[in-house]
Amino acid sequence: MASSAIPLLFIFLSLLPFLPLFAASNVTLGSSLSTTDDNPSWVSPSGDFAFGFRQLNNTNTFLLAIWYAQIPDQTIVWHANTTSPVQTGSNIKLTANGLTLTDRNGLTIWTAQPNTTINFGAMLDTGNSVLSGNSTGVYVWQSFDYPTDTILPTQILPLGGMLYSKLSKTNYTKGRFELHLMNNGSLQLNPVAWPTEYLYNFYYSSGTANSNSSLSGFQLVFSQSADIYILLRNGLTVQLWPDIFPNSNNYYRATLEFDGVFREYACATNSSGNQSWSVVGYIPENICLDLFNAFVGSGACGYNSYCTANGAATSCQCPPGFSLIDPNNEYGGCGPDFPPDCGVDNGTSNAEDLYDMTQVPNVNFPSGDYDILGPYNESQCGQACLQDCNCAVATFNGTFCWKKRLPMSNGRVDTALLLRALQHSVARRDFSEVFLEASEKIKKYHTQHNLANFLFGIPRPDWYQRVQVALGIARGLVYLHEECSTPIIHCDIKPQNILIDELFIPRISDFGLAKSLAFNQTRTHTGIRGTRGYVAPEWFRNVPVTVKVDVYSFGVMLLEIICCRKSVAQEFEDEERAILTDWAYDCLREGTLDALVDGDATAMSDIKTLQRWVMIAIWCIQENPLQRPTMSMVTKMLEGYVEVPIPI
């Protein structure tokens, strides 16, 4: 609702960047911070805000950030726009040119260097980090001008200004949603075609664009009194939500969250040690419903997942027969637990022997329909989907039946519909059946090459053929570890035990050292097994081993697939290069991945996959088996469904 604005307030807010410093702890030229400092931050006079290196999740990674320093979770409100978190040994320094962030090797990662000489810097009690010019005393750079996902009281977003969400609760990469104050004066929320920067249609608009320029939006203002409104050019204001009753004993912030909701929060300033943020206003009213207006994209919860909104809170769930792609991120979408489309037994089996239909009341995926049938009853709808190998889900409204294929998007609760989801029910086989099947395949493919011949021969195999082979091996290990009725540890994963047929389809062979785990057993005592170079360290510690020993061997072999060389190569005089695992880690750390693939132009043209796969391999060969991912997680990371953190 529009209301009269106070002109003096407008003038004050507009002039904020030109006011002299007050309530600030000045940072002198030459000052620096390092991730190795006991307290790597510059703190505002009140102690409310800190600027510096904020450690992430007790790891060796940090963000150059601003955060609330007095509350338990030390909520981040700004961070430098780097491509990834920085590592231990990084440094930030203030000079007459501005701020410079360098890594442990002294390479510049990020700068804040306005085209003028700097006199000093400061962390203000408003949460704004500023640099002051030496002659005028004005702010020549301020973090308020470069917001990330959050704005604070006294902060203004001008025309063309934007916020961008995080990718997930713990991942500060640019995410799937953006807030824009458009040049036409309208405030909009847009989903993003992640990982690109392409914007889908908006799912919220303030409606403050106007052909009469005096009536159009001009600034998004977060006032000192904790109100958030759009200031029109004629001085009137449009509130985003009802007036907030400010409390001087509260902190306030407004954040575009990773689920696409723009929320204002309040938190008590008392030092009880148990403060938490509570929502005092938000847009849109229902992200689960409103986001569908974008028509394309995955929706609030990711593909194949459905969204439930309860006031300002949202939650995401997978339908029956689907599981979270990333178990640590409920907003990252779901994947089917059954083979998609028409690939099961080449359509030769009876569908009712392979699948069940499970009912989920009041859920719908409103886009992605490819067929509508009716009038039908509920049973006919279920059978129509069950007998169609393209159908993953059917929704039924009492009369009509909509069939949907994968991936499904914009899932949400809808009280008018009944969803029926496919759930895979192929009976799982025991170890003896798998062993016999593997033996038969060895006989059948005895004339074919194994992976060692494929990798280490001349010429070097194509990069994309290697990618196909690695993915096939990973999926085979997922089957052995997680899909057999009794999990199997192969114990000797290496290129010589992988058969490759003429279509470059890999098959795991030689189960002579394999161990079958009993029901509900996750580890076993056994003598040392495997081949030098591929053996996990826990084999030598006289402790029970788990499927993670295969993960370790796969990590070594993945590096061999990437590099087309053996894990231990005596021809290199340099000892570190002779051990592939050590050399790969050094190349990743130093940014010299091109050396690993030795001029392979195709691999270098796919540099993002190359970097991601090297990081996955290094996670697989962590000394502590608990730090290694499961093979199902490895597969999801290889396929790009789950982001790979920088290895420790």
Secondary structure, DSSP 8 states (H G I E B T S, - for coil): -EE---HHHHHHHHTGGGS---SEEEE-TT-EEETTSSS-EEE-TTSSEEEEEEE-TTSSEEEEEEEESSSTT--EEEE---SS-EETT-EEEEETTEEEEE-TTS-EEEEE--SS-EEEEEEETTS-EEEEETTT--EEEEGGGS-SSEE-TT-EEETT-EEEEESSSS--SEEEEEEEE-TTS-EEEEEB-TTS--B---SEE-----SSGGGSEEEEEE-TTS-EEEEETTS-EEESSS-----TTEEEEEEE-TTS-EEEEEEE---SS----EEEEEESS-HHHHGGGG-SS--TT-TT-EEEEETTEEEEE--TTEEESSTT-TTS-EEESS--TT-GGGG-S-HHHHEEEEEEEEEE--S-EEEEE-S--HHHHHHHHHT-TT-SEEEE-SS-EEEE-SS--SEEEEEEEEEEEEEE------HHHHHHHHHHHHHHTTTS-BHHHHHHSSS---HHHHHHHHHHHHHHHHIIIIISSS-EE-S--SGGGEEE-TT--EEE---TT-EE--TT---B-----S-TTT--GGGGGT--B-THHHHHHHHHHHHHHHHTS-SB-TT-SSHHHHBHHHHHHHHHHHT-HHHHHTT-HHHHHTHHHHHHHHHHHHHHT-SSGGGS--HHHHHHHHHTSS------
